């Protein structure tokens, strides 16, 4: 009985340490771990992630977001979260190692990103999905009402380059 209690105590200590390490991790490694566990334990998360992955990608004919985002990025992960107060759901894709040329878009930091981290945030409100791309942690979406069309064009260009590689200047 004493040996059993020691074993249980050690298991509790190890789980506590691992849990603590998980919460100290930055966003990307935390989401990478979550992407393996979450679909197994949360059927709502699994369903929403699959729905978003299977949406047709803007600007890339006949391709889904899963295909486009995972083609030229490494360490891909998908995670889900829900704001219980507002009911808004988020599916978040993260990957790294992508190259994206944004030199022609000064409003969007206007530079060539190489080996950058990519994050796409899919904000689900009812039946609508708003999509926000991030490159190296910088949101590539200007929310002033004037850049609506340009935001969509920039998102399409990012998706095209993630799928087909960086275009020549």
MODELLER restraints for C-alpha pairs under 7 A, 6 or more apart:
rsr = mdl.restraints
at = mdl.atoms
rsr.add(forms.Gaussian(group=physical.xy_distance, feature=features.Distance(at['CA:22:A'], at['CA:30:A']), mean=6.40, stdev=0.5))
rsr.add(forms.Gaussian(group=physical.xy_distance, feature=features.Distance(at['CA:31:A'], at['CA:77:A']), mean=6.78, stdev=0.5))
rsr.add(forms.Gaussian(group=physical.xy_distance, feature=features.Distance(at['CA:31:A'], at['CA:79:A']), mean=6.22, stdev=0.5))
rsr.add(forms.Gaussian(group=physical.xy_distance, feature=features.Distance(at['CA:32:A'], at['CA:77:A']), mean=5.35, stdev=0.5))
rsr.add(forms.Gaussian(group=physical.xy_distance, feature=features.Distance(at['CA:34:A'], at['CA:79:A']), mean=6.54, stdev=0.5))
rsr.add(forms.Gaussian(group=physical.xy_distance, feature=features.Distance(at['CA:35:A'], at['CA:77:A']), mean=5.57, stdev=0.5))
rsr.add(forms.Gaussian(group=physical.xy_distance, feature=features.Distance(at['CA:35:A'], at['CA:78:A']), mean=5.41, stdev=0.5))
rsr.add(forms.Gaussian(group=physical.xy_distance, feature=features.Distance(at['CA:35:A'], at['CA:79:A']), mean=5.30, stdev=0.5))
rsr.add(forms.Gaussian(group=physical.xy_distance, feature=features.Distance(at['CA:38:A'], at['CA:45:A']), mean=6.82, stdev=0.5))
rsr.add(forms.Gaussian(group=physical.xy_distance, feature=features.Distance(at['CA:39:A'], at['CA:45:A']), mean=5.93, stdev=0.5))
rsr.add(forms.Gaussian(group=physical.xy_distance, feature=features.Distance(at['CA:39:A'], at['CA:46:A']), mean=4.46, stdev=0.5))
rsr.add(forms.Gaussian(group=physical.xy_distance, feature=features.Distance(at['CA:45:A'], at['CA:80:A']), mean=5.51, stdev=0.5))
rsr.add(forms.Gaussian(group=physical.xy_distance, feature=features.Distance(at['CA:49:A'], at['CA:78:A']), mean=6.93, stdev=0.5))
rsr.add(forms.Gaussian(group=physical.xy_distance, feature=features.Distance(at['CA:49:A'], at['CA:80:A']), mean=6.82, stdev=0.5))
rsr.add(forms.Gaussian(group=physical.xy_distance, feature=features.Distance(at['CA:49:A'], at['CA:91:A']), mean=6.14, stdev=0.5))
rsr.add(forms.Gaussian(group=physical.xy_distance, feature=features.Distance(at['CA:53:A'], at['CA:64:A']), mean=6.35, stdev=0.5))
rsr.add(forms.Gaussian(group=physical.xy_distance, feature=features.Distance(at['CA:53:A'], at['CA:65:A']), mean=5.14, stdev=0.5))
rsr.add(forms.Gaussian(group=physical.xy_distance, feature=features.Distance(at['CA:53:A'], at['CA:66:A']), mean=4.61, stdev=0.5))
rsr.add(forms.Gaussian(group=physical.xy_distance, feature=features.Distance(at['CA:54:A'], at['CA:64:A']), mean=5.25, stdev=0.5))
rsr.add(forms.Gaussian(group=physical.xy_distance, feature=features.Distance(at['CA:54:A'], at['CA:65:A']), mean=6.39, stdev=0.5))
rsr.add(forms.Gaussian(group=physical.xy_distance, feature=features.Distance(at['CA:54:A'], at['CA:66:A']), mean=6.67, stdev=0.5))
rsr.add(forms.Gaussian(group=physical.xy_distance, feature=features.Distance(at['CA:55:A'], at['CA:64:A']), mean=5.40, stdev=0.5))
rsr.add(forms.Gaussian(group=physical.xy_distance, feature=features.Distance(at['CA:55:A'], at['CA:65:A']), mean=6.07, stdev=0.5))
rsr.add(forms.Gaussian(group=physical.xy_distance, feature=features.Distance(at['CA:56:A'], at['CA:62:A']), mean=6.79, stdev=0.5))
rsr.add(forms.Gaussian(group=physical.xy_distance, feature=features.Distance(at['CA:56:A'], at['CA:63:A']), mean=5.81, stdev=0.5))
rsr.add(forms.Gaussian(group=physical.xy_distance, feature=features.Distance(at['CA:56:A'], at['CA:64:A']), mean=4.51, stdev=0.5))
rsr.add(forms.Gaussian(group=physical.xy_distance, feature=features.Distance(at['CA:56:A'], at['CA:65:A']), mean=6.33, stdev=0.5))
rsr.add(forms.Gaussian(group=physical.xy_distance, feature=features.Distance(at['CA:57:A'], at['CA:63:A']), mean=5.86, stdev=0.5))
rsr.add(forms.Gaussian(group=physical.xy_distance, feature=features.Distance(at['CA:57:A'], at['CA:64:A']), mean=5.08, stdev=0.5))
rsr.add(forms.Gaussian(group=physical.xy_distance, feature=features.Distance(at['CA:57:A'], at['CA:65:A']), mean=5.05, stdev=0.5))
rsr.add(forms.Gaussian(group=physical.xy_distance, feature=features.Distance(at['CA:58:A'], at['CA:156:A']), mean=5.72, stdev=0.5))
rsr.add(forms.Gaussian(group=physical.xy_distance, feature=features.Distance(at['CA:59:A'], at['CA:156:A']), mean=4.96, stdev=0.5))
rsr.add(forms.Gaussian(group=physical.xy_distance, feature=features.Distance(at['CA:59:A'], at['CA:160:A']), mean=6.65, stdev=0.5))
rsr.add(forms.Gaussian(group=physical.xy_distance, feature=features.Distance(at['CA:60:A'], at['CA:160:A']), mean=6.04, stdev=0.5))
rsr.add(forms.Gaussian(group=physical.xy_distance, feature=features.Distance(at['CA:68:A'], at['CA:159:A']), mean=6.58, stdev=0.5))
rsr.add(forms.Gaussian(group=physical.xy_distance, feature=features.Distance(at['CA:68:A'], at['CA:162:A']), mean=6.39, stdev=0.5))
rsr.add(forms.Gaussian(group=physical.xy_distance, feature=features.Distance(at['CA:68:A'], at['CA:163:A']), mean=4.79, stdev=0.5))
rsr.add(forms.Gaussian(group=physical.xy_distance, feature=features.Distance(at['CA:69:A'], at['CA:162:A']), mean=6.25, stdev=0.5))
rsr.add(forms.Gaussian(group=physical.xy_distance, feature=features.Distance(at['CA:69:A'], at['CA:163:A']), mean=6.80, stdev=0.5))
rsr.add(forms.Gaussian(group=physical.xy_distance, feature=features.Distance(at['CA:70:A'], at['CA:76:A']), mean=6.31, stdev=0.5))
rsr.add(forms.Gaussian(group=physical.xy_distance, feature=features.Distance(at['CA:71:A'], at['CA:163:A']), mean=5.93, stdev=0.5))
rsr.add(forms.Gaussian(group=physical.xy_distance, feature=features.Distance(at['CA:72:A'], at['CA:98:A']), mean=6.18, stdev=0.5))
rsr.add(forms.Gaussian(group=physical.xy_distance, feature=features.Distance(at['CA:72:A'], at['CA:162:A']), mean=5.82, stdev=0.5))
rsr.add(forms.Gaussian(group=physical.xy_distance, feature=features.Distance(at['CA:72:A'], at['CA:163:A']), mean=6.45, stdev=0.5))
rsr.add(forms.Gaussian(group=physical.xy_distance, feature=features.Distance(at['CA:73:A'], at['CA:95:A']), mean=5.44, stdev=0.5))
rsr.add(forms.Gaussian(group=physical.xy_distance, feature=features.Distance(at['CA:73:A'], at['CA:96:A']), mean=5.24, stdev=0.5))
rsr.add(forms.Gaussian(group=physical.xy_distance, feature=features.Distance(at['CA:73:A'], at['CA:97:A']), mean=5.35, stdev=0.5))
rsr.add(forms.Gaussian(group=physical.xy_distance, feature=features.Distance(at['CA:73:A'], at['CA:98:A']), mean=5.29, stdev=0.5))
rsr.add(forms.Gaussian(group=physical.xy_distance, feature=features.Distance(at['CA:74:A'], at['CA:95:A']), mean=5.60, stdev=0.5))
rsr.add(forms.Gaussian(group=physical.xy_distance, feature=features.Distance(at['CA:74:A'], at['CA:96:A']), mean=5.22, stdev=0.5))
rsr.add(forms.Gaussian(group=physical.xy_distance, feature=features.Distance(at['CA:74:A'], at['CA:97:A']), mean=5.92, stdev=0.5))
rsr.add(forms.Gaussian(group=physical.xy_distance, feature=features.Distance(at['CA:75:A'], at['CA:95:A']), mean=5.47, stdev=0.5))
rsr.add(forms.Gaussian(group=physical.xy_distance, feature=features.Distance(at['CA:75:A'], at['CA:96:A']), mean=6.36, stdev=0.5))
rsr.add(forms.Gaussian(group=physical.xy_distance, feature=features.Distance(at['CA:76:A'], at['CA:94:A']), mean=5.70, stdev=0.5))
rsr.add(forms.Gaussian(group=physical.xy_distance, feature=features.Distance(at['CA:76:A'], at['CA:95:A']), mean=4.35, stdev=0.5))
rsr.add(forms.Gaussian(group=physical.xy_distance, feature=features.Distance(at['CA:77:A'], at['CA:93:A']), mean=5.77, stdev=0.5))
rsr.add(forms.Gaussian(group=physical.xy_distance, feature=features.Distance(at['CA:77:A'], at['CA:94:A']), mean=5.37, stdev=0.5))
rsr.add(forms.Gaussian(group=physical.xy_distance, feature=features.Distance(at['CA:77:A'], at['CA:95:A']), mean=6.50, stdev=0.5))
rsr.add(forms.Gaussian(group=physical.xy_distance, feature=features.Distance(at['CA:78:A'], at['CA:91:A']), mean=6.96, stdev=0.5))
rsr.add(forms.Gaussian(group=physical.xy_distance, feature=features.Distance(at['CA:78:A'], at['CA:92:A']), mean=5.60, stdev=0.5))
rsr.add(forms.Gaussian(group=physical.xy_distance, feature=features.Distance(at['CA:78:A'], at['CA:93:A']), mean=4.55, stdev=0.5))
rsr.add(forms.Gaussian(group=physical.xy_distance, feature=features.Distance(at['CA:78:A'], at['CA:94:A']), mean=6.53, stdev=0.5))
rsr.add(forms.Gaussian(group=physical.xy_distance, feature=features.Distance(at['CA:79:A'], at['CA:91:A']), mean=5.71, stdev=0.5))
rsr.add(forms.Gaussian(group=physical.xy_distance, feature=features.Distance(at['CA:79:A'], at['CA:92:A']), mean=5.22, stdev=0.5))
rsr.add(forms.Gaussian(group=physical.xy_distance, feature=features.Distance(at['CA:79:A'], at['CA:93:A']), mean=6.63, stdev=0.5))
rsr.add(forms.Gaussian(group=physical.xy_distance, feature=features.Distance(at['CA:80:A'], at['CA:90:A']), mean=5.67, stdev=0.5))
rsr.add(forms.Gaussian(group=physical.xy_distance, feature=features.Distance(at['CA:80:A'], at['CA:91:A']), mean=4.53, stdev=0.5))
rsr.add(forms.Gaussian(group=physical.xy_distance, feature=features.Distance(at['CA:80:A'], at['CA:92:A']), mean=6.23, stdev=0.5))
rsr.add(forms.Gaussian(group=physical.xy_distance, feature=features.Distance(at['CA:81:A'], at['CA:89:A']), mean=5.95, stdev=0.5))
rsr.add(forms.Gaussian(group=physical.xy_distance, feature=features.Distance(at['CA:81:A'], at['CA:90:A']), mean=5.27, stdev=0.5))
rsr.add(forms.Gaussian(group=physical.xy_distance, feature=features.Distance(at['CA:81:A'], at['CA:91:A']), mean=6.61, stdev=0.5))
rsr.add(forms.Gaussian(group=physical.xy_distance, feature=features.Distance(at['CA:82:A'], at['CA:88:A']), mean=5.90, stdev=0.5))
rsr.add(forms.Gaussian(group=physical.xy_distance, feature=features.Distance(at['CA:82:A'], at['CA:89:A']), mean=4.31, stdev=0.5))
rsr.add(forms.Gaussian(group=physical.xy_distance, feature=features.Distance(at['CA:82:A'], at['CA:90:A']), mean=6.08, stdev=0.5))
rsr.add(forms.Gaussian(group=physical.xy_distance, feature=features.Distance(at['CA:83:A'], at['CA:89:A']), mean=6.25, stdev=0.5))
rsr.add(forms.Gaussian(group=physical.xy_distance, feature=features.Distance(at['CA:88:A'], at['CA:123:A']), mean=6.99, stdev=0.5))
rsr.add(forms.Gaussian(group=physical.xy_distance, feature=features.Distance(at['CA:88:A'], at['CA:124:A']), mean=5.93, stdev=0.5))
rsr.add(forms.Gaussian(group=physical.xy_distance, feature=features.Distance(at['CA:88:A'], at['CA:125:A']), mean=5.30, stdev=0.5))
rsr.add(forms.Gaussian(group=physical.xy_distance, feature=features.Distance(at['CA:89:A'], at['CA:123:A']), mean=5.98, stdev=0.5))
rsr.add(forms.Gaussian(group=physical.xy_distance, feature=features.Distance(at['CA:89:A'], at['CA:124:A']), mean=5.01, stdev=0.5))
rsr.add(forms.Gaussian(group=physical.xy_distance, feature=features.Distance(at['CA:89:A'], at['CA:125:A']), mean=6.71, stdev=0.5))
rsr.add(forms.Gaussian(group=physical.xy_distance, feature=features.Distance(at['CA:90:A'], at['CA:121:A']), mean=6.68, stdev=0.5))
rsr.add(forms.Gaussian(group=physical.xy_distance, feature=features.Distance(at['CA:90:A'], at['CA:122:A']), mean=5.50, stdev=0.5))
rsr.add(forms.Gaussian(group=physical.xy_distance, feature=features.Distance(at['CA:90:A'], at['CA:123:A']), mean=4.73, stdev=0.5))
rsr.add(forms.Gaussian(group=physical.xy_distance, feature=features.Distance(at['CA:90:A'], at['CA:124:A']), mean=5.95, stdev=0.5))
rsr.add(forms.Gaussian(group=physical.xy_distance, feature=features.Distance(at['CA:91:A'], at['CA:121:A']), mean=6.08, stdev=0.5))
rsr.add(forms.Gaussian(group=physical.xy_distance, feature=features.Distance(at['CA:91:A'], at['CA:122:A']), mean=5.08, stdev=0.5))
rsr.add(forms.Gaussian(group=physical.xy_distance, feature=features.Distance(at['CA:91:A'], at['CA:123:A']), mean=6.76, stdev=0.5))
rsr.add(forms.Gaussian(group=physical.xy_distance, feature=features.Distance(at['CA:92:A'], at['CA:119:A']), mean=7.00, stdev=0.5))
rsr.add(forms.Gaussian(group=physical.xy_distance, feature=features.Distance(at['CA:92:A'], at['CA:120:A']), mean=5.78, stdev=0.5))
rsr.add(forms.Gaussian(group=physical.xy_distance, feature=features.Distance(at['CA:92:A'], at['CA:121:A']), mean=4.66, stdev=0.5))
rsr.add(forms.Gaussian(group=physical.xy_distance, feature=features.Distance(at['CA:92:A'], at['CA:122:A']), mean=6.14, stdev=0.5))
rsr.add(forms.Gaussian(group=physical.xy_distance, feature=features.Distance(at['CA:93:A'], at['CA:119:A']), mean=5.49, stdev=0.5))
rsr.add(forms.Gaussian(group=physical.xy_distance, feature=features.Distance(at['CA:93:A'], at['CA:120:A']), mean=5.10, stdev=0.5))
rsr.add(forms.Gaussian(group=physical.xy_distance, feature=features.Distance(at['CA:93:A'], at['CA:121:A']), mean=6.52, stdev=0.5))
rsr.add(forms.Gaussian(group=physical.xy_distance, feature=features.Distance(at['CA:94:A'], at['CA:118:A']), mean=5.62, stdev=0.5))
rsr.add(forms.Gaussian(group=physical.xy_distance, feature=features.Distance(at['CA:94:A'], at['CA:119:A']), mean=4.47, stdev=0.5))
rsr.add(forms.Gaussian(group=physical.xy_distance, feature=features.Distance(at['CA:94:A'], at['CA:120:A']), mean=6.63, stdev=0.5))
rsr.add(forms.Gaussian(group=physical.xy_distance, feature=features.Distance(at['CA:95:A'], at['CA:117:A']), mean=5.82, stdev=0.5))
rsr.add(forms.Gaussian(group=physical.xy_distance, feature=features.Distance(at['CA:95:A'], at['CA:118:A']), mean=5.20, stdev=0.5))
rsr.add(forms.Gaussian(group=physical.xy_distance, feature=features.Distance(at['CA:95:A'], at['CA:119:A']), mean=6.59, stdev=0.5))
rsr.add(forms.Gaussian(group=physical.xy_distance, feature=features.Distance(at['CA:96:A'], at['CA:115:A']), mean=6.60, stdev=0.5))
rsr.add(forms.Gaussian(group=physical.xy_distance, feature=features.Distance(at['CA:96:A'], at['CA:116:A']), mean=5.72, stdev=0.5))
rsr.add(forms.Gaussian(group=physical.xy_distance, feature=features.Distance(at['CA:96:A'], at['CA:117:A']), mean=4.07, stdev=0.5))
rsr.add(forms.Gaussian(group=physical.xy_distance, feature=features.Distance(at['CA:96:A'], at['CA:118:A']), mean=5.72, stdev=0.5))
rsr.add(forms.Gaussian(group=physical.xy_distance, feature=features.Distance(at['CA:97:A'], at['CA:115:A']), mean=3.85, stdev=0.5))
rsr.add(forms.Gaussian(group=physical.xy_distance, feature=features.Distance(at['CA:97:A'], at['CA:116:A']), mean=5.29, stdev=0.5))
rsr.add(forms.Gaussian(group=physical.xy_distance, feature=features.Distance(at['CA:97:A'], at['CA:117:A']), mean=6.23, stdev=0.5))
rsr.add(forms.Gaussian(group=physical.xy_distance, feature=features.Distance(at['CA:98:A'], at['CA:114:A']), mean=6.18, stdev=0.5))
rsr.add(forms.Gaussian(group=physical.xy_distance, feature=features.Distance(at['CA:98:A'], at['CA:115:A']), mean=4.86, stdev=0.5))
rsr.add(forms.Gaussian(group=physical.xy_distance, feature=features.Distance(at['CA:98:A'], at['CA:116:A']), mean=5.26, stdev=0.5))
rsr.add(forms.Gaussian(group=physical.xy_distance, feature=features.Distance(at['CA:98:A'], at['CA:117:A']), mean=6.68, stdev=0.5))
rsr.add(forms.Gaussian(group=physical.xy_distance, feature=features.Distance(at['CA:98:A'], at['CA:162:A']), mean=6.80, stdev=0.5))
rsr.add(forms.Gaussian(group=physical.xy_distance, feature=features.Distance(at['CA:99:A'], at['CA:113:A']), mean=5.29, stdev=0.5))
rsr.add(forms.Gaussian(group=physical.xy_distance, feature=features.Distance(at['CA:99:A'], at['CA:114:A']), mean=4.24, stdev=0.5))
rsr.add(forms.Gaussian(group=physical.xy_distance, feature=features.Distance(at['CA:99:A'], at['CA:115:A']), mean=5.59, stdev=0.5))
rsr.add(forms.Gaussian(group=physical.xy_distance, feature=features.Distance(at['CA:99:A'], at['CA:116:A']), mean=6.35, stdev=0.5))
rsr.add(forms.Gaussian(group=physical.xy_distance, feature=features.Distance(at['CA:99:A'], at['CA:166:A']), mean=6.20, stdev=0.5))
rsr.add(forms.Gaussian(group=physical.xy_distance, feature=features.Distance(at['CA:100:A'], at['CA:112:A']), mean=6.00, stdev=0.5))
rsr.add(forms.Gaussian(group=physical.xy_distance, feature=features.Distance(at['CA:100:A'], at['CA:113:A']), mean=5.05, stdev=0.5))
rsr.add(forms.Gaussian(group=physical.xy_distance, feature=features.Distance(at['CA:100:A'], at['CA:114:A']), mean=6.57, stdev=0.5))
rsr.add(forms.Gaussian(group=physical.xy_distance, feature=features.Distance(at['CA:100:A'], at['CA:158:A']), mean=6.48, stdev=0.5))
rsr.add(forms.Gaussian(group=physical.xy_distance, feature=features.Distance(at['CA:100:A'], at['CA:161:A']), mean=6.10, stdev=0.5))
rsr.add(forms.Gaussian(group=physical.xy_distance, feature=features.Distance(at['CA:100:A'], at['CA:166:A']), mean=5.71, stdev=0.5))
rsr.add(forms.Gaussian(group=physical.xy_distance, feature=features.Distance(at['CA:101:A'], at['CA:111:A']), mean=6.42, stdev=0.5))
rsr.add(forms.Gaussian(group=physical.xy_distance, feature=features.Distance(at['CA:101:A'], at['CA:112:A']), mean=4.37, stdev=0.5))
rsr.add(forms.Gaussian(group=physical.xy_distance, feature=features.Distance(at['CA:101:A'], at['CA:113:A']), mean=6.05, stdev=0.5))
rsr.add(forms.Gaussian(group=physical.xy_distance, feature=features.Distance(at['CA:101:A'], at['CA:166:A']), mean=6.25, stdev=0.5))
rsr.add(forms.Gaussian(group=physical.xy_distance, feature=features.Distance(at['CA:102:A'], at['CA:110:A']), mean=5.01, stdev=0.5))
rsr.add(forms.Gaussian(group=physical.xy_distance, feature=features.Distance(at['CA:102:A'], at['CA:111:A']), mean=5.05, stdev=0.5))
rsr.add(forms.Gaussian(group=physical.xy_distance, feature=features.Distance(at['CA:102:A'], at['CA:112:A']), mean=5.59, stdev=0.5))
rsr.add(forms.Gaussian(group=physical.xy_distance, feature=features.Distance(at['CA:103:A'], at['CA:110:A']), mean=4.15, stdev=0.5))
rsr.add(forms.Gaussian(group=physical.xy_distance, feature=features.Distance(at['CA:103:A'], at['CA:111:A']), mean=4.33, stdev=0.5))
rsr.add(forms.Gaussian(group=physical.xy_distance, feature=features.Distance(at['CA:103:A'], at['CA:112:A']), mean=5.86, stdev=0.5))
rsr.add(forms.Gaussian(group=physical.xy_distance, feature=features.Distance(at['CA:104:A'], at['CA:110:A']), mean=5.97, stdev=0.5))
rsr.add(forms.Gaussian(group=physical.xy_distance, feature=features.Distance(at['CA:108:A'], at['CA:140:A']), mean=5.88, stdev=0.5))
rsr.add(forms.Gaussian(group=physical.xy_distance, feature=features.Distance(at['CA:116:A'], at['CA:135:A']), mean=6.47, stdev=0.5))
rsr.add(forms.Gaussian(group=physical.xy_distance, feature=features.Distance(at['CA:116:A'], at['CA:136:A']), mean=5.44, stdev=0.5))
rsr.add(forms.Gaussian(group=physical.xy_distance, feature=features.Distance(at['CA:117:A'], at['CA:135:A']), mean=5.89, stdev=0.5))
rsr.add(forms.Gaussian(group=physical.xy_distance, feature=features.Distance(at['CA:117:A'], at['CA:136:A']), mean=4.87, stdev=0.5))
rsr.add(forms.Gaussian(group=physical.xy_distance, feature=features.Distance(at['CA:118:A'], at['CA:134:A']), mean=5.81, stdev=0.5))
rsr.add(forms.Gaussian(group=physical.xy_distance, feature=features.Distance(at['CA:118:A'], at['CA:135:A']), mean=4.99, stdev=0.5))
rsr.add(forms.Gaussian(group=physical.xy_distance, feature=features.Distance(at['CA:118:A'], at['CA:136:A']), mean=6.36, stdev=0.5))
rsr.add(forms.Gaussian(group=physical.xy_distance, feature=features.Distance(at['CA:119:A'], at['CA:133:A']), mean=5.85, stdev=0.5))
rsr.add(forms.Gaussian(group=physical.xy_distance, feature=features.Distance(at['CA:119:A'], at['CA:134:A']), mean=4.91, stdev=0.5))
rsr.add(forms.Gaussian(group=physical.xy_distance, feature=features.Distance(at['CA:119:A'], at['CA:135:A']), mean=6.58, stdev=0.5))
rsr.add(forms.Gaussian(group=physical.xy_distance, feature=features.Distance(at['CA:120:A'], at['CA:131:A']), mean=6.80, stdev=0.5))
rsr.add(forms.Gaussian(group=physical.xy_distance, feature=features.Distance(at['CA:120:A'], at['CA:132:A']), mean=5.65, stdev=0.5))
rsr.add(forms.Gaussian(group=physical.xy_distance, feature=features.Distance(at['CA:120:A'], at['CA:133:A']), mean=4.48, stdev=0.5))
rsr.add(forms.Gaussian(group=physical.xy_distance, feature=features.Distance(at['CA:120:A'], at['CA:134:A']), mean=6.13, stdev=0.5))
rsr.add(forms.Gaussian(group=physical.xy_distance, feature=features.Distance(at['CA:121:A'], at['CA:131:A']), mean=5.69, stdev=0.5))
rsr.add(forms.Gaussian(group=physical.xy_distance, feature=features.Distance(at['CA:121:A'], at['CA:132:A']), mean=5.09, stdev=0.5))
rsr.add(forms.Gaussian(group=physical.xy_distance, feature=features.Distance(at['CA:121:A'], at['CA:133:A']), mean=6.40, stdev=0.5))
rsr.add(forms.Gaussian(group=physical.xy_distance, feature=features.Distance(at['CA:122:A'], at['CA:129:A']), mean=6.22, stdev=0.5))
rsr.add(forms.Gaussian(group=physical.xy_distance, feature=features.Distance(at['CA:122:A'], at['CA:130:A']), mean=5.73, stdev=0.5))
rsr.add(forms.Gaussian(group=physical.xy_distance, feature=features.Distance(at['CA:122:A'], at['CA:131:A']), mean=4.66, stdev=0.5))
rsr.add(forms.Gaussian(group=physical.xy_distance, feature=features.Distance(at['CA:122:A'], at['CA:132:A']), mean=6.57, stdev=0.5))
rsr.add(forms.Gaussian(group=physical.xy_distance, feature=features.Distance(at['CA:123:A'], at['CA:129:A']), mean=5.47, stdev=0.5))
rsr.add(forms.Gaussian(group=physical.xy_distance, feature=features.Distance(at['CA:123:A'], at['CA:130:A']), mean=5.03, stdev=0.5))
rsr.add(forms.Gaussian(group=physical.xy_distance, feature=features.Distance(at['CA:123:A'], at['CA:131:A']), mean=6.29, stdev=0.5))
rsr.add(forms.Gaussian(group=physical.xy_distance, feature=features.Distance(at['CA:124:A'], at['CA:130:A']), mean=6.61, stdev=0.5))
rsr.add(forms.Gaussian(group=physical.xy_distance, feature=features.Distance(at['CA:132:A'], at['CA:140:A']), mean=6.97, stdev=0.5))
rsr.add(forms.Gaussian(group=physical.xy_distance, feature=features.Distance(at['CA:132:A'], at['CA:141:A']), mean=6.38, stdev=0.5))
rsr.add(forms.Gaussian(group=physical.xy_distance, feature=features.Distance(at['CA:133:A'], at['CA:139:A']), mean=6.08, stdev=0.5))
rsr.add(forms.Gaussian(group=physical.xy_distance, feature=features.Distance(at['CA:133:A'], at['CA:140:A']), mean=5.52, stdev=0.5))
rsr.add(forms.Gaussian(group=physical.xy_distance, feature=features.Distance(at['CA:133:A'], at['CA:155:A']), mean=6.56, stdev=0.5))
rsr.add(forms.Gaussian(group=physical.xy_distance, feature=features.Distance(at['CA:134:A'], at['CA:140:A']), mean=5.44, stdev=0.5))
rsr.add(forms.Gaussian(group=physical.xy_distance, feature=features.Distance(at['CA:141:A'], at['CA:151:A']), mean=5.49, stdev=0.5))
rsr.add(forms.Gaussian(group=physical.xy_distance, feature=features.Distance(at['CA:142:A'], at['CA:151:A']), mean=6.76, stdev=0.5))
rsr.add(forms.Gaussian(group=physical.xy_distance, feature=features.Distance(at['CA:161:A'], at['CA:167:A']), mean=6.85, stdev=0.5))
